């Protein structure tokens, strides 16, 4: 039985995963210490220890009276072979994501007007550029905003777990194979996704989201199929257990 995680270890490991996975990009700013305290439900002393540790590992830079900034050092994107070794686990993550997210987003999307979400205008502007890494970053940020609007932090934590273990940044921003397949799916046009997220009819929104995430799963599956053609020897699977402990470091009431 694993020992329970301390609040420090939970916050440290979560922020580090978000940086190393590319969810927090080099050059981007971390939330303020006050917002991190609120997000993780911990005291300022814990956040200060976490930030000092990340700084000592050269993952972030901290200047006096400024928000910490993510550094590019020590960041390594996963290669295709490493991803391919985890294909079964990754496909299960996307299948589960597609089953849950339509319900969760429909419920959360009607908590407040879409155009008041923090990343709405950024996502709207990025969607005009078509399928680009920038548009995916903005759309994922808007998805987090929508889940946050439900005032249920469990949903945001779960989505973060999906992002990290589904290697979103790799498939949506780096992998040439998946980026080539996406234009074949009209539902994956960023403008179309913005329309779905802004849909006022919850029933219509649900069915459109269901189709969108089925296409997402199909894109990842086709990406792995094309990868297998370029990898001469069948790669043994490296099982990756999906971990999401909703009580890590937080009290949800």
N, C-alpha and C positions, 0 to 999 in steps of 0.2 A: 504493500500500500504506500502510495506516494505521500510524503509529508505535505501538509497544507502550505500553500504559498503565502508569504507575507505580503503586505500591501506594497512594500517597496519592490519586491521581486515581480509582482504582477504588473505594476506600472512600468518598471524598467524593461521587462521582457516584451510587453505590448508595444511600447514606443520604439524599441529597437527593431522589432519585427516590421513595424510600419515603415521605418527608415530603410532597412536592408532590402525589403521587398519592392521598394520604389513607390509605395503608396504616398510617402512623404518624399517629394523630389528634392535633389540637391538644389540649394538656393532658396527653397521655400522656408517660410517661417513656421515655427511651432506655435500652437496656441499659447496665450499668455499663461503665466504661472497661476493666476487666479482661475482662468478657465480650465486649466488642467486639474486643479483642485476640485472644481465642480464636476468635471467629466469623470474623474476617477474616485470621487468622494473620499479624498485623503487630505491630510493637512499640508501646509506649505513646507514644513520640514522634510516630509517625504518627497515632495516634488523637487525641492532643492537638491537632495541627495541623488535623485534619479538624473537630473540635469547635469550635475557635477560628474557623475559616472559616465554619462554619454559624452561629455566634453573630454574626459580623460581618455576615452577610446577614439577620439577624433571623429566622432559621428556628427557632432554639432559644434557650433561656435557660439560663445556667449560674450557679448560686449556689455559694458556698463550701461544700465538703463535701456537696453534694447532687447527685443524678443529674440530668443535663440534661433539660429539659422542652421539648416541641415547642410552638412558638408558632403563633397563628392568622394572624399577619400574612403577607402575601405569598403566601398559599395561594389558589389559584383552581381550582375544580372545572371540568372540561371541560363545555362546553355540548353540547346534543344535536346541533347542526349539525356541530360539530367531530368528534364521535363518528361521525356518519353518513358523513362524508367518508372515514372509515377502515374502513367496514363490511366490505369484502372481507378486509382484513388481519386484522381482529378476529375474523371468523368462522373464518378459518384457525387462529388461535390457539386458539379454543375447540374446534375439531375435533381439533387435535393434543392439547390438554389431555385431551379425552375418550378418546383412544386410549391415552395413556400412564398417566394417574393410576390407573385401576383396578389395573393391574399393580403400580405402585410402592407404592400404599397397602396392598394386600393383603400384599405382602412385608414392608413396614415395620410394619404394625399388629400383627404377632404377635411383635415384638421384645421387647415388655414389656407388662404389663397396662394396659388402657386407663385404668382409674381411677387410675393413678399418673401420668398425663400432667399437666403443669403447668396446662393450661387445661381439663382435663376437667370439673371441678365448675362452673367458670364457664360452659362451653358447655352443660352439663346444665341449669343454672338458666335460662340465656338461652333455651334451646329451649322452655321452658314458656310463653314469651311469644308463640310463633308466629313468623310471618314479620315480623321487624323488623330495622333496621340493626344493633342490638346483637347479635341472635342470629347474624347473618352474620359479624360481626367475631369473635365467640367461636368459631364453627365453623371459620372460616379459620385462626384461631390454633391450634385443636386439630389441624387438618390439618398445619400446620407442625410441631407437636409429634410427630405420628406419623412424619413423614418424618425428623425429627431422631433419633427412636429407632432408626433404622437405622444410626446412626453414620456415615452417608455424606453429608457436607455438599454434595456435588454435587446431591442431590435437593432440598435446601432452596433452593439457589441457582436451580435450574431452576424451582421453584415460584414463587419471587419474580419471576422474569422473566415467567412466565405472568400473575401477578397484575397487574403493571405494564402489560404490553402488551395484556392483555385488558380493562383498565379495570374490574377487579372492583368497586372501591368505587363506581363510577358505576352499574353495572347492579344491584348487590345492595343499595345503600343510598340512591341518589339518584333514579334514573330511575323516574318514576311508571308508565310503560308496562310495564316489566319487572316491577315490584312488583305490578301488577295481574294479570299473566299467571301469576305463580308459583303462586297458590292453585289454579289449574286443573290443576296437576301434583301429585298426591298424594305423589310421591317427594320433592318439594321442601319438604314439611313438616319443620321442624327436628327434631321428635321422631323422625320416620322416618329422617332422616339420622344422628342419634345411634345409632339401632338398627343401621343398616347399618355404621357405623364400629366398633360394639362386637360385631358378628357374630363368632362363634367358628369357624364353618365357612368356610375360605378360599375354597372353590368358590362357595358361596352368596354370600359377601361380594363376590367378583369380579363375578358377574352382576348383583347389585343396584347396585354402583357403576357398572357399564357402563350400566345403564338410567338411573341418576341423571344421569350426565354427558351422555348422549344427550338427556335432557330439558333439561339446561342449555343445550346447543347449540340445541335447538328454541326455547327461551324467547328467546335472543338473536336468533335468526333472525326470530321473530315480532315482536319489538320493532322490528327494522329494517324489517320490512314495514309496521308501523303508522306508523313514522316517515316512510316514503316517501309515505304518504297525506297527511301534513300538510306535506310539503315540495313546493311546486308545481313547481319546476324540478329536473330530475335533476342531482344533485350529482356533479361529476367526482371520481374516486377519488384520494386522496392515498396512494400506496403507503408502507407502513411496514414496513421490513425487521425481522424478528424477530432480535434480537441476544442471544446467550448464549455467552460465551466462558468455558468452564470453567476456564481457566488464569489468569483475570484476578486478579493479586495474590495468588494462593494456590498452594500446592503440595499436591496431593492424593496421599496414599499410603495 
